Amino acid sequence: SSIFKEVVLTSERYRVQRLPFSHVSDSDVAFFERIMPGRVITSPEDLKPYNVDWLKSVRGCSKLMLKPQTTAEVSQVLRYCYERNLAVNPQGGNTGLVGGSVPVFDEIILSTVLMNQIISFDKVSGILVCQAGCILEKLNEYLEEQGFIMPLDLGAKGSCHIGGNVATNAGGLRLLRYGSLRGTVLGLEVVLADGSALDCLTSLRKDNTGYDLKQLFIGSEGTLGFITAVSILCPQKPKAVNLAFLGCQSFAGVLETFTTCRAMLGEILSAFEFMDEKCMELVERHLKLSSPVTGSPFYVLIETSGSSSTHDEEKLNNFIEQTMTSGLVTSGTVATDETKIKASTWFIWISLIQTLWSLRERITEALTHDGYVYKYDISLPVGKLYDLVTDTRAWLGQSAKNIVGYGHLGDGNLHLNITAESYSHSLLDAIESFVYEWTARYNGSISAEHGLGFKKKQFIWYSKSCEAVFLMQRFKAMLDPKGILNPYKTLPSS
């Protein structure tokens, strides 16, 4: 197909064989039409975008997609599939980066796209209960009207679903301030492989009665159950938001700036992102975005969120003055909610905060214009974070087009991205053997927030012990004995 610019990774690349699941029959389609008329998709043309991941790097060949609206319908579907031994691929907004959200072969796509209702919101406790198909950005817009925000923010917020966020334990830009989803998700409603519904949709912040079952499903990537609803604790919307975009001359300077930042900004610090100069070059070249700060090997984006603009601006200005005086920061700019600039392309006034965040959030988009992208999402001790980028450049030499590093410095998460003119098996092998072994040497994680999906499942051994993986496989066998839920993903072949 013309939408595939490069060689598409398929099951052949990872030597996966189709398991002995049943094939979808006309009688199966007729059954699904009876329980959800008009929401059964069989047209090959209509199915194309749901068989392909966002990166256009993996694709399946599903012949059927179902769009349930209720938990009861999901239960009916999974009960039937379990009895018929039909494999199912749970799918939210399909924004994943490791091939976990699309079929490998002909699994039935079970989509949350129509499960998009807000069930309740308590303005006193800040607890939101909603269906799994709610789009993250829409939830945030709803909450802002109530004086709250979602504790999660991602570049894909305009299309990702909260159920998929929870299923992958998505990290994102607000983790430094509000923590991971494992702490903010209070309850889940999940349909198991056999169709039984597990109601753990509590709205209590404290519940110490037995095992915390929801944690099994957070980060399980749809392999243990199908999330249908989420209860999540939402913070109040900050009254004052400030942003600083600063240039540093070395990564050692970035680290010292972070240390100083935590000490001086403390409770109002909500994000600390870093990116190298190559990232900024690609954003400017491919997206025509201009940075107000130039000429530095590294850049940091610092956000503060608090309740007093005067107090927060004073703290931020004191921090910048100290880092500039000491030479840690060589240049920079500050933006508040009130700071506006003229966007000459459209002749409108837009927030400088929005513009500065675009420089960080659209790096992924810029990379896709640079060629085929090999993406790695690594967690490392903060002091070693950029050493991996430097060593990878030395290892690959001229065989790669561009090698960039950026990410969430506040939680030790590096996004290592490598571009080339086209996809190459040999280049992929050279990258992965080096990057994963390097990461394991420093006790890092080969997937900080993207998950394992299809692309990384066989590399889990670099980050988890044999005993841990075997226990995961036992959980899978217990909850999904026929293995129909998102097969070929997350866990290595037994």
C-alpha positions as CSV (number, residue, x, y, z in Angstrom):
1,S,0.0,0.0,0.0
2,S,1.2,3.5,-0.7
3,I,0.8,4.6,2.9
4,F,3.8,2.4,3.8
5,K,6.9,4.4,3.0
6,E,9.2,1.7,4.3
7,V,9.3,-2.0,4.8
8,V,6.6,-2.9,7.3
9,L,7.5,-5.0,10.3
10,T,5.4,-8.2,10.3
11,S,5.1,-11.4,12.2
12,E,7.8,-12.8,9.9
13,R,10.4,-10.3,11.4
14,Y,9.9,-11.8,14.8
15,R,9.2,-15.4,13.7
16,V,5.7,-15.5,15.2
17,Q,3.3,-18.2,14.0
18,R,-0.5,-17.8,14.2
19,L,-1.9,-19.7,17.1
20,P,-4.7,-22.2,16.5
21,F,-7.6,-19.8,17.1
22,S,-10.8,-20.1,15.1
23,H,-11.4,-18.1,12.0
24,V,-14.3,-15.6,11.9
25,S,-17.3,-17.1,10.1
26,D,-20.4,-15.5,8.6
27,S,-22.4,-16.9,11.6
28,D,-20.0,-15.1,14.0
29,V,-20.6,-11.8,12.1
30,A,-24.4,-12.4,12.2
31,F,-24.2,-12.9,16.0
32,F,-22.3,-9.7,16.6
33,E,-24.8,-7.8,14.3
34,R,-27.7,-9.0,16.4
35,I,-26.2,-7.6,19.7
36,M,-24.8,-4.4,18.2
37,P,-26.5,-3.6,14.9
38,G,-24.7,-1.1,12.7
39,R,-21.5,-1.2,14.8
40,V,-19.9,-4.2,13.1
41,I,-17.2,-3.3,10.6
42,T,-16.3,-5.8,7.9
43,S,-15.3,-3.5,4.9
44,P,-11.6,-4.0,4.1
45,E,-11.3,-0.3,3.2
46,D,-12.9,0.8,6.5
47,L,-10.7,-1.6,8.4
48,K,-7.4,-0.3,6.9
49,P,-6.6,2.4,9.5
50,Y,-7.4,0.1,12.4
51,N,-5.0,-2.6,11.1
52,V,-2.1,-0.2,11.0
53,D,-0.3,1.5,14.0
54,W,0.4,5.2,14.2
55,L,4.0,4.8,13.1
56,K,3.0,2.8,10.0
57,S,5.5,0.2,11.2
58,V,3.3,-2.8,12.0
59,R,0.0,-4.0,10.5
60,G,-2.4,-6.9,10.9
61,C,-5.1,-8.3,8.7
62,S,-8.3,-8.2,10.8
63,K,-11.5,-8.7,8.9
64,L,-13.8,-7.6,11.7
65,M,-14.0,-4.7,14.1
66,L,-16.7,-4.3,16.8
67,K,-17.7,-1.0,18.4
68,P,-19.5,-1.8,21.7
69,Q,-21.1,1.0,23.8
70,T,-21.6,-0.7,27.1
71,T,-19.8,-3.1,29.5
72,A,-22.7,-5.6,28.9
73,E,-22.0,-5.6,25.2
74,V,-18.2,-6.2,25.8
75,S,-19.2,-9.1,28.1
76,Q,-21.4,-10.6,25.5
77,V,-18.6,-10.3,22.9
78,L,-15.9,-11.8,25.0
79,R,-18.1,-14.6,26.3
80,Y,-18.9,-15.6,22.7
81,C,-15.2,-15.3,21.6
82,Y,-14.1,-17.3,24.5
83,E,-16.5,-20.1,23.7
84,R,-15.6,-20.0,20.0
85,N,-11.8,-19.6,20.6
86,L,-11.7,-16.3,18.6
87,A,-8.7,-14.0,19.3
88,V,-9.4,-10.4,20.2
89,N,-7.4,-7.3,19.9
90,P,-8.4,-4.5,22.3
91,Q,-8.0,-1.1,20.7
92,G,-8.3,2.5,22.0
93,G,-7.0,5.5,20.1
94,N,-4.3,3.4,18.4
95,T,-1.5,5.8,19.3
96,G,0.8,3.2,20.8
97,L,4.5,3.1,19.6
98,V,5.3,-0.6,20.2
99,G,2.8,-2.4,18.0
100,G,0.5,-3.4,20.9
101,S,-2.7,-1.8,19.6
102,V,-3.1,-3.5,16.2
103,P,-3.7,-7.1,15.2
104,V,-0.7,-9.3,14.3
105,F,-2.9,-11.7,12.2
106,D,-6.7,-11.7,12.0
107,E,-7.7,-11.0,15.5
108,I,-11.1,-9.3,16.0
109,I,-10.6,-5.6,16.8
110,L,-12.6,-4.7,19.8
111,S,-12.7,-0.9,19.9
112,T,-13.5,1.5,22.8
113,V,-14.3,4.4,20.3
114,L,-18.0,4.6,21.2
115,M,-17.4,4.0,25.0
116,N,-16.9,7.7,25.5
117,Q,-19.3,8.7,28.3
118,I,-18.4,10.6,31.5
119,I,-20.2,8.7,34.2
120,S,-19.7,11.1,37.2
121,F,-17.4,13.8,38.6
122,D,-17.2,14.8,42.3
123,K,-16.0,18.4,42.7
124,V,-15.3,17.9,46.3
125,S,-13.0,14.9,46.0
126,G,-11.9,15.5,42.4
127,I,-12.7,12.0,41.4
128,L,-13.7,11.4,37.8
129,V,-15.5,8.2,36.6
130,C,-15.7,7.6,32.9
131,Q,-15.8,5.0,30.2
132,A,-12.6,3.7,28.7
133,G,-13.1,5.3,25.3
134,C,-13.0,9.0,26.5
135,I,-10.3,11.0,24.7
136,L,-7.8,12.4,27.1
137,E,-7.9,15.9,25.8
138,K,-11.8,16.0,25.9
139,L,-11.6,14.8,29.5
140,N,-9.2,17.6,30.3
141,E,-11.4,20.2,28.7
142,Y,-14.4,18.9,30.7
143,L,-12.4,19.1,33.9
144,E,-11.0,22.5,33.3
145,E,-14.6,23.8,33.2
146,Q,-14.9,22.4,36.7
147,G,-11.6,23.8,37.9
148,F,-9.7,20.6,37.6
149,I,-7.3,18.9,35.2
150,M,-6.3,15.3,34.3
151,P,-3.2,14.1,36.1
152,L,-1.9,12.9,32.7
153,D,-0.7,14.8,29.7
154,L,0.6,13.3,26.4
155,G,1.5,14.5,23.0
156,A,-1.2,12.1,21.6
157,K,-3.8,13.6,24.0
158,G,-6.1,14.6,21.0
159,S,-6.7,11.0,20.0
160,C,-5.6,8.6,22.8
161,H,-8.2,7.0,25.0
162,I,-8.0,6.9,28.8
163,G,-8.6,3.2,28.8
164,G,-5.6,2.7,26.6
165,N,-3.6,5.1,28.7
166,V,-4.3,3.0,31.8
167,A,-3.8,-0.3,29.9
168,T,-0.3,0.9,29.0
169,N,0.4,2.8,32.2
170,A,1.2,5.8,30.1
171,G,3.7,8.3,31.6
172,G,3.8,11.7,29.9
173,L,4.5,15.3,30.9
174,R,2.9,15.6,34.3
175,L,4.3,12.5,36.0
176,L,6.9,14.6,37.9
177,R,4.2,16.5,39.6
178,Y,1.3,14.0,39.9
179,G,2.9,10.6,39.7
180,S,2.1,7.6,37.6
181,L,-1.3,6.2,36.8
182,R,-0.7,3.4,39.3
183,G,-1.2,6.0,42.0
184,T,-3.9,8.2,40.5
185,V,-6.2,5.5,39.2
186,L,-8.5,4.5,42.1
187,G,-10.6,1.9,40.4
188,L,-11.3,0.0,37.2
189,E,-14.1,-2.0,35.6
190,V,-12.7,-4.8,33.5
191,V,-14.2,-7.6,31.4
192,L,-12.2,-10.8,31.6
193,A,-11.4,-13.2,28.8
194,D,-14.4,-15.4,29.6
195,G,-16.8,-12.4,29.5
196,S,-17.2,-12.0,33.3
197,A,-17.2,-8.4,34.4
198,L,-14.9,-7.5,37.3
199,D,-16.3,-4.4,39.2
200,C,-13.4,-2.7,41.0
201,L,-14.7,0.8,40.1
202,T,-14.2,2.2,43.5
203,S,-14.0,5.9,44.1
204,L,-12.2,5.6,47.5
205,R,-8.7,6.8,48.0
206,K,-8.2,4.4,50.8
207,D,-9.3,0.8,50.6
208,N,-7.0,-1.8,52.3
209,T,-9.2,-4.8,51.9
210,G,-7.2,-7.6,50.3
211,Y,-5.2,-7.5,47.0
212,D,-5.3,-4.4,44.9
213,L,-6.6,-6.2,41.8
214,K,-6.7,-3.1,39.6
215,Q,-2.9,-3.0,39.5
216,L,-2.9,-6.2,37.6
217,F,-4.6,-4.5,34.6
218,I,-2.7,-1.2,34.7
219,G,0.1,-1.7,32.3
220,S,-1.0,-5.1,31.2
221,E,-1.6,-3.8,27.6
222,G,-5.0,-5.6,27.2
223,T,-3.6,-9.1,27.7
224,L,-5.3,-9.8,31.0
225,G,-8.7,-8.0,30.6
226,F,-10.6,-5.4,28.6
227,I,-10.9,-2.1,30.6
228,T,-14.3,-0.6,30.2
229,A,-14.4,2.2,32.8
230,V,-11.9,4.1,35.0
231,S,-12.1,6.0,38.3
232,I,-9.3,8.5,38.5
233,L,-8.2,11.2,41.0
234,C,-7.8,14.6,39.3
235,P,-5.9,17.5,40.7
236,Q,-7.3,21.1,40.8
237,K,-6.4,23.3,37.9
238,P,-3.4,25.5,38.9
239,K,-4.2,29.2,38.9
240,A,-0.8,30.2,37.8
241,V,1.3,28.4,35.2
242,N,4.8,29.6,34.2
243,L,7.2,28.2,31.7
244,A,10.9,28.7,31.2
245,F,12.8,27.6,28.1
246,L,16.5,27.6,28.7
247,G,19.8,26.8,26.9
248,C,22.6,24.9,28.6
249,Q,26.1,24.2,27.3
250,S,26.5,20.6,28.5
251,F,24.4,17.7,29.8
252,A,26.3,18.1,33.1
253,G,24.9,21.6,33.2
254,V,21.4,20.2,32.5
255,L,21.7,17.9,35.5
256,E,22.9,20.7,37.8
257,T,20.1,22.9,36.6
258,F,17.7,20.2,37.5
259,T,19.2,19.8,41.0
260,T,19.0,23.6,41.5
261,C,15.5,23.7,40.1
262,R,14.2,21.1,42.5
263,A,15.8,22.9,45.4
264,M,14.5,26.4,44.5
265,L,11.1,25.7,43.0
266,G,10.1,22.7,45.1
267,E,6.4,22.3,45.4
268,I,5.5,24.3,42.3
269,L,7.7,22.4,39.9
270,S,5.4,20.4,37.5
271,A,7.6,19.5,34.5
272,F,11.3,19.4,33.6
273,E,11.9,18.3,30.0
274,F,15.2,18.3,28.1
275,M,16.1,18.0,24.4
276,D,19.3,18.2,22.5
277,E,20.1,20.7,19.7
278,K,19.5,18.1,17.0
279,C,15.8,17.9,18.1
280,M,15.4,21.6,17.7
281,E,17.1,21.5,14.3
282,L,14.6,18.9,13.1
283,V,11.5,20.7,14.6
284,E,12.6,23.9,12.8
285,R,13.5,22.2,9.5
286,H,10.5,20.0,9.1
287,L,7.7,21.8,11.0
288,K,8.9,25.4,10.5
289,L,8.7,26.1,14.3
290,S,11.0,28.8,15.6
291,S,12.6,28.6,19.0
292,P,13.1,31.9,20.9
293,V,16.3,30.4,22.4
294,T,19.1,29.2,20.0
295,G,22.7,28.4,19.9
296,S,22.9,25.8,22.8
297,P,23.8,22.1,22.7
298,F,20.9,21.4,25.1
299,Y,17.6,22.9,26.1
300,V,15.4,22.5,29.1
301,L,11.7,23.2,29.4
302,I,10.6,24.0,33.0
303,E,7.0,24.3,34.0
304,T,5.7,25.6,37.4
305,S,2.0,25.2,38.5
306,G,0.7,26.9,41.6
307,S,-2.0,29.0,43.2
308,S,-0.3,32.4,43.3
309,S,1.1,34.0,40.2
310,T,3.1,36.6,42.2
311,H,4.7,34.0,44.4
312,D,5.5,31.6,41.6
313,E,6.9,34.2,39.2
314,E,9.2,35.5,42.0
315,K,10.5,32.0,42.7
316,L,11.0,31.2,39.0
317,N,12.8,34.6,38.4
318,N,15.1,34.0,41.4
319,F,15.9,30.5,40.0
320,I,16.7,31.9,36.5
321,E,18.8,34.7,38.0
322,Q,20.9,32.2,40.0
323,T,21.4,29.8,37.1
324,M,22.3,32.6,34.7
325,T,24.7,34.2,37.2
326,S,26.5,30.8,37.9
327,G,26.7,30.1,34.2
328,L,24.5,27.0,34.3
329,V,22.1,28.6,31.8
330,T,23.4,30.7,29.0
331,S,20.1,32.0,27.5
332,G,16.4,31.6,28.0
333,T,12.9,33.0,27.9
334,V,10.0,33.0,30.4
335,A,6.3,32.7,29.6
336,T,3.1,33.0,31.7
337,D,-0.5,32.4,30.9
338,E,-0.8,36.1,29.9
339,T,2.2,36.1,27.6
340,K,1.1,36.3,24.0
341,I,3.0,36.3,20.7
342,K,2.0,36.9,17.1
343,A,1.9,33.8,15.0
344,S,2.7,35.4,11.6
345,T,1.7,32.4,9.6
346,W,-2.0,32.7,10.7
347,F,-1.9,36.3,11.9
348,I,-3.3,35.5,15.3
349,W,-2.1,35.9,18.8
350,I,-1.4,32.7,20.7
351,S,0.0,31.8,24.1
352,L,3.8,31.7,24.3
353,I,3.3,28.7,26.7
354,Q,1.5,26.8,23.9
355,T,4.3,27.7,21.5
356,L,7.1,26.6,23.8
357,W,5.3,23.3,24.6
358,S,5.0,22.7,20.9
359,L,8.7,22.7,20.5
360,R,8.9,19.7,22.9
361,E,5.6,17.9,22.1
362,R,6.1,17.9,18.3
363,I,9.6,16.4,18.2
364,T,8.0,13.0,17.5
365,E,6.2,14.5,14.5
366,A,9.3,16.2,13.2
367,L,11.2,12.9,13.4
368,T,8.7,11.1,11.1
369,H,9.5,13.7,8.4
370,D,13.2,12.9,8.7
371,G,13.0,9.3,7.4
372,Y,12.4,5.9,9.0
373,V,12.4,6.2,12.8
374,Y,13.8,3.7,15.3
375,K,12.3,4.7,18.6
376,Y,13.5,3.7,22.1
377,D,12.0,4.6,25.4
378,I,14.6,4.0,28.1
379,S,14.6,4.5,31.8
380,L,18.1,5.1,33.4
381,P,19.8,6.6,36.4
382,V,19.6,10.3,35.6
383,G,23.3,10.8,35.6
384,K,23.7,8.2,32.7
385,L,20.8,9.4,30.6
386,Y,22.6,11.2,27.8
387,D,25.6,8.9,27.8
388,L,23.5,6.4,25.9
389,V,22.9,8.9,23.1
390,T,26.6,9.7,22.9
391,D,27.6,6.1,22.9
392,T,25.0,5.1,20.3
393,R,26.3,7.8,17.9
394,A,29.8,6.4,18.3
395,W,28.5,2.8,17.8
396,L,26.5,3.5,14.6
397,G,28.7,6.1,13.0
398,Q,27.5,7.0,9.5
399,S,25.0,4.2,9.3
400,A,22.3,6.4,10.8
401,K,21.0,9.7,9.5
402,N,20.3,11.4,12.9
403,I,20.5,10.3,16.5
404,V,18.6,12.5,19.0
405,G,17.9,12.4,22.7
406,Y,15.1,14.1,24.6
407,G,12.7,13.2,27.4
408,H,11.4,13.6,31.0
409,L,14.6,14.3,33.0
410,G,12.6,14.6,36.2
411,D,11.8,10.8,36.1
412,G,14.9,9.5,34.3
413,N,13.1,8.8,31.0
414,L,15.1,9.1,27.8
415,H,13.6,9.0,24.3
416,L,16.3,7.8,22.0
417,N,15.4,8.2,18.4
418,I,17.4,7.2,15.4
419,T,16.5,8.1,11.8
420,A,17.6,6.5,8.5
421,E,16.7,7.0,4.9
422,S,14.9,3.6,4.9
423,Y,14.2,0.6,7.1
424,S,17.0,-1.9,7.4
425,H,17.0,-5.3,9.2
426,S,20.7,-5.1,9.8
427,L,20.5,-1.5,11.2
428,L,17.7,-2.6,13.6
429,D,19.8,-5.5,14.8
430,A,22.8,-3.3,15.3
431,I,20.8,-0.8,17.3
432,E,18.9,-3.2,19.5
433,S,21.8,-5.4,20.5
434,F,23.7,-2.3,21.6
435,V,21.0,-0.2,23.2
436,Y,19.4,-3.0,25.2
437,E,22.6,-4.4,26.5
438,W,23.9,-0.9,27.4
439,T,20.6,-0.3,29.3
440,A,20.8,-3.5,31.2
441,R,24.4,-2.8,32.1
442,Y,23.3,0.2,34.1
443,N,20.2,-1.5,35.5
444,G,17.8,0.5,33.4
445,S,14.5,-0.4,31.8
446,I,14.1,-1.0,28.1
447,S,10.6,0.5,28.2
448,A,10.0,3.4,30.6
449,E,6.5,4.3,29.5
450,H,5.6,2.9,26.0
451,G,5.2,-0.7,27.1
452,L,6.4,-3.9,25.3
453,G,3.6,-4.6,22.8
454,F,4.6,-6.6,19.9
455,K,8.0,-5.1,19.1
456,K,9.7,-5.4,22.5
457,K,8.1,-8.4,24.2
458,Q,11.1,-10.7,23.5
459,F,13.5,-8.2,25.1
460,I,11.7,-8.2,28.5
461,W,14.6,-10.3,29.8
462,Y,16.9,-7.2,29.7
463,S,14.8,-5.7,32.4
464,K,13.0,-8.5,34.3
465,S,14.3,-11.7,35.9
466,C,13.3,-15.1,34.8
467,E,11.2,-15.6,38.0
468,A,9.3,-12.4,37.4
469,V,8.5,-13.2,33.7
470,F,7.4,-16.8,34.6
471,L,5.1,-15.3,37.3
472,M,3.6,-12.9,34.7
473,Q,3.0,-15.9,32.4
474,R,1.2,-17.7,35.2
475,F,-1.1,-14.7,35.7
476,K,-1.9,-14.7,32.0
477,A,-2.6,-18.4,32.0
478,M,-4.9,-18.0,35.0
479,L,-6.9,-15.0,33.7
480,D,-6.9,-15.9,30.0
481,P,-6.4,-19.7,29.8
482,K,-7.1,-19.8,26.1
483,G,-4.9,-16.8,25.4
484,I,-7.5,-14.9,23.3
485,L,-6.8,-11.4,24.7
486,N,-4.2,-9.5,22.6
487,P,-2.1,-12.6,21.7
488,Y,1.5,-12.3,20.6
489,K,2.0,-9.2,22.8
490,T,3.8,-8.1,26.0
491,L,5.0,-11.5,27.2
492,P,7.6,-13.6,25.3
493,S,6.6,-16.9,23.9
494,S,6.6,-19.6,26.5
